[in-house]
């Protein structure tokens, strides 16, 4: 039953996004139904394991807050990378660091990895889901200590993503 409910939620979310992107023309609407049905059929069980979480309104508020935090972190990282690039001596110290996450669901970990990757100066290159480690290429490594690197790279996103996805 939960699997079918997940497909229904996937269809509704897909259809909502389709209408937002294309408008409410009848031809687009019919095409949206067909595409959303295909997405729900093939991907419905992958979208969420607990579709009932979609009914929890505070998750949407947390996600809105996440968008602002992510935007702020991106602005700070862009400025930091621009200063490094424009500095005459190019003061970078690239390397790979291991960071720890408390997130458990695939969706939450994917959002965390994408948030880190989309923030200039960092790039997730591998992860160990079972142990909760992400391996991050960092343009300017400030520390090799797992706890300190986690605090700098992961913590701005992790608490919010835990509220949204877990």
C-alpha positions as CSV (number, residue, x, y, z in Angstrom):
1,X,0.0,0.0,0.0
2,X,2.8,2.4,1.0
3,X,4.4,1.8,-2.4
4,X,1.2,2.8,-4.3
5,X,0.8,5.8,-2.1
6,X,4.4,6.8,-3.0
7,X,3.5,6.7,-6.7
8,X,0.4,8.9,-6.1
9,X,2.6,11.5,-4.3
10,X,5.2,11.3,-7.0
11,X,2.5,11.8,-9.7
12,X,1.0,14.8,-7.8
13,X,4.4,16.5,-7.2
14,X,5.4,15.9,-10.9
15,X,2.1,17.3,-12.1
16,X,2.4,20.3,-9.9
17,X,5.9,21.0,-11.1
18,X,4.8,20.5,-14.7
19,X,1.9,23.0,-14.4
20,X,4.3,25.5,-12.7
21,X,6.7,25.3,-15.6
22,X,4.3,25.1,-18.5
23,X,1.1,26.8,-17.5
24,X,-2.5,25.6,-17.7
25,X,-2.9,25.1,-21.5
26,X,-5.0,22.0,-22.1
27,X,-2.4,20.5,-24.4
28,X,0.4,21.0,-21.9
29,X,-1.9,19.7,-19.2
30,X,-2.6,16.4,-21.1
31,X,1.1,16.1,-21.8
32,X,1.9,16.7,-18.1
33,X,-0.5,14.0,-17.1
34,X,1.2,11.5,-19.4
35,X,4.7,12.5,-18.3
36,X,3.7,12.5,-14.6
37,X,2.2,9.0,-15.0
38,X,5.4,7.7,-16.6
39,X,7.5,9.3,-13.9
40,X,5.3,8.0,-11.1
41,X,5.2,4.5,-12.6
42,X,9.0,4.2,-13.1
43,X,10.3,6.3,-10.2
44,X,7.5,6.4,-7.7
45,X,9.1,4.0,-5.3
46,X,12.4,5.9,-5.4
47,X,11.0,9.3,-4.7
48,X,10.2,8.8,-1.1
49,X,10.0,5.9,1.4
50,X,7.5,7.6,3.6
51,X,5.0,9.6,1.5
52,X,3.1,10.5,4.7
53,X,5.9,13.0,5.5
54,X,4.6,15.2,2.7
55,X,1.6,16.1,5.0
56,X,3.9,17.6,7.6
57,X,3.7,21.4,6.9
58,X,6.7,22.3,9.1
59,X,9.0,20.4,6.6
60,X,8.0,22.9,4.0
61,X,9.0,25.8,6.3
62,X,12.3,24.1,7.0
63,X,12.9,23.7,3.3
64,X,12.2,27.4,2.7
65,X,14.7,28.2,5.5
66,X,17.2,25.8,3.8
67,X,16.9,27.8,0.5
68,X,18.0,30.9,2.3
69,X,20.8,29.2,4.2
70,X,22.0,27.6,1.0
71,X,21.9,30.9,-0.8
72,X,23.9,32.6,2.0
73,X,26.5,29.9,2.0
74,X,26.9,30.1,-1.7
75,X,27.4,33.9,-1.6
76,X,30.0,33.5,1.1
77,X,31.8,30.7,-0.8
78,X,31.7,32.7,-4.1
79,X,33.3,35.7,-2.4
80,X,35.9,33.4,-0.7
81,X,36.8,31.7,-4.0
82,X,36.9,35.1,-5.9
83,X,39.3,36.5,-3.3
84,X,41.5,33.4,-3.7
85,X,41.5,33.5,-7.5
86,X,42.2,37.3,-7.7
87,X,44.9,37.2,-5.0
88,X,48.3,37.6,-6.7
89,X,49.9,34.6,-5.0
90,X,46.8,32.4,-5.4
91,X,46.7,31.1,-1.8
92,X,45.0,27.8,-2.2
93,X,45.7,24.5,-0.4
94,X,43.6,21.9,-2.3
95,X,43.0,18.5,-0.8
96,X,40.5,15.8,0.0
97,X,38.9,15.7,3.5
98,X,36.7,13.3,5.2
99,X,33.5,14.7,6.8
100,X,30.9,12.9,8.9
101,X,27.1,13.2,8.5
102,X,24.3,12.1,10.8
103,X,21.8,11.9,7.9
104,X,20.6,8.5,7.1
105,X,18.1,8.7,4.2
106,X,19.2,8.7,0.6
107,X,17.3,11.8,-0.2
108,X,18.8,13.8,2.7
109,X,22.4,12.6,1.9
110,X,21.9,13.4,-1.8
111,X,20.7,16.9,-0.9
112,X,23.7,17.4,1.4
113,X,26.1,16.2,-1.2
114,X,24.6,18.4,-3.8
115,X,24.6,21.4,-1.4
116,X,28.3,20.9,-0.8
117,X,29.1,20.4,-4.5
118,X,27.1,23.4,-5.5
119,X,28.9,25.6,-3.0
120,X,32.0,26.9,-4.7
121,X,35.3,25.6,-3.4
122,X,34.0,22.2,-2.4
123,X,33.0,19.1,-4.3
124,X,31.8,15.7,-3.0
125,X,33.8,13.0,-4.7
126,X,32.7,9.9,-2.8
127,X,30.6,8.7,0.1
128,X,30.2,5.8,2.5
129,X,26.6,5.7,3.4
130,X,27.0,2.9,5.9
131,X,29.5,4.8,8.0
132,X,28.1,8.2,7.2
133,X,31.3,9.7,5.6
134,X,31.6,12.0,2.6
135,X,34.9,12.6,0.9
136,X,35.1,16.2,-0.2
137,X,37.6,17.9,-2.5
138,X,38.2,21.3,-0.8
139,X,39.9,24.1,-2.7
140,X,41.4,25.5,0.4
141,X,41.8,22.9,3.1
142,X,41.8,24.5,6.5
143,X,42.0,21.3,8.5
144,X,42.3,17.6,8.1
145,X,40.5,16.9,11.3
146,X,37.2,15.1,10.5
147,X,35.2,16.9,13.3
148,X,36.5,20.4,12.4
149,X,36.0,19.9,8.6
150,X,32.5,18.5,9.3
151,X,31.7,21.6,11.3
152,X,32.9,23.9,8.5
153,X,31.5,22.1,5.5
154,X,28.5,20.0,6.6
155,X,26.9,21.7,9.6
156,X,25.3,24.7,7.9
157,X,23.1,22.3,5.9
158,X,22.8,19.1,8.0
159,X,20.4,20.2,10.8
160,X,18.0,21.8,8.3
161,X,18.1,18.8,5.9
162,X,17.4,16.5,8.9
163,X,14.3,18.4,9.7
164,X,13.1,18.3,6.0
165,X,13.9,14.7,5.1
166,X,14.1,12.6,8.2
